[in-house]
Amino acid sequence: MAKFSAKMMGKEVGNAGIYAEPHTMKGGAVNVKESISRKPDPNTLTANQITPSTIAGRVSSGNPDRNDAKTTGIKMRGTGAATKGTMSRGPMA
């Protein structure tokens, strides 16, 4: 089956797979699905599993996937034209 490139306004456009299949720098074939790997969540690792190349974990932001995040609060005064960050949440002494 022949592959064709597309030209638009004098430039080659379209899927890069038309021009070159995924390959290594030496020209060998690459299986794209096997080459993609995800790093583990650093917050689930034990202390002896963490290395200098481990990505930084969430320190004080907590788990962003939780469902009990507080979304209500007290509207602050003096925010002017601000559209975000105008609600105060948490203990107010």
C-alpha positions in Angstrom: 0.0 0.0 0.0 1.5 3.3 -1.0 1.6 6.2 1.4 1.2 9.8 0.3 2.3 13.0 1.9 0.0 16.0 1.8 1.1 19.4 0.6 -0.6 22.5 1.7 0.5 26.0 0.6 3.9 24.5 -0.4 4.6 22.8 2.9 4.4 19.1 3.9 1.6 18.6 6.4 0.0 15.6 8.0 0.9 12.7 10.2 4.6 12.2 10.8 4.1 8.5 10.4 3.7 9.1 6.7 7.3 10.4 6.5 9.1 8.1 9.0 7.9 5.3 11.2 9.1 5.5 14.9 12.7 4.4 15.0 15.9 4.6 17.1 18.8 6.8 16.3 20.5 3.8 14.6 17.4 3.2 12.4 16.0 0.2 14.3 12.2 -0.2 14.8 10.6 0.9 18.0 7.5 -0.5 19.6 5.9 2.6 20.9 3.5 0.9 23.4 6.5 -0.8 25.1 8.7 2.3 25.2 6.2 4.3 27.3 6.5 3.8 31.1 5.0 5.7 34.0 6.9 6.4 37.2 5.2 5.4 40.4 3.5 8.0 42.6 6.3 9.2 45.0 3.8 9.5 47.9 3.2 5.7 47.8 6.9 4.8 48.0 8.6 3.8 51.2 11.7 5.7 52.4 14.1 3.0 51.2 12.6 3.1 47.7 13.2 6.8 47.2 16.3 7.7 45.2 17.8 11.1 44.1 16.1 10.6 40.7 12.6 10.2 42.3 10.3 13.0 41.4 9.2 15.3 44.3 6.1 14.3 46.3 3.3 16.4 47.5 4.3 17.8 50.9 1.6 20.0 52.3 -1.0 20.1 49.5 -2.5 16.7 50.5 -4.1 14.3 48.1 -5.7 16.2 45.1 -7.9 13.2 44.3 -9.8 13.4 47.6 -13.6 14.2 47.4 -13.9 16.1 50.7 -12.1 19.3 49.7 -13.6 22.4 51.2 -15.1 24.7 48.6 -16.9 27.2 50.8 -15.6 30.0 53.0 -15.8 33.7 53.8 -15.4 36.3 51.1 -12.4 38.6 51.9 -12.6 42.3 51.8 -10.2 44.5 49.8 -9.6 42.2 46.9 -10.5 44.8 44.2 -10.7 43.4 40.8 -9.5 39.9 41.8 -11.5 37.0 40.3 -9.7 34.1 42.0 -8.5 33.6 45.5 -11.1 35.8 47.1 -12.5 33.2 49.6 -11.0 32.5 53.0 -11.1 28.9 54.1 -9.9 27.5 57.4 -9.8 28.6 61.0 -10.1 32.4 61.4 -9.1 33.7 64.8 
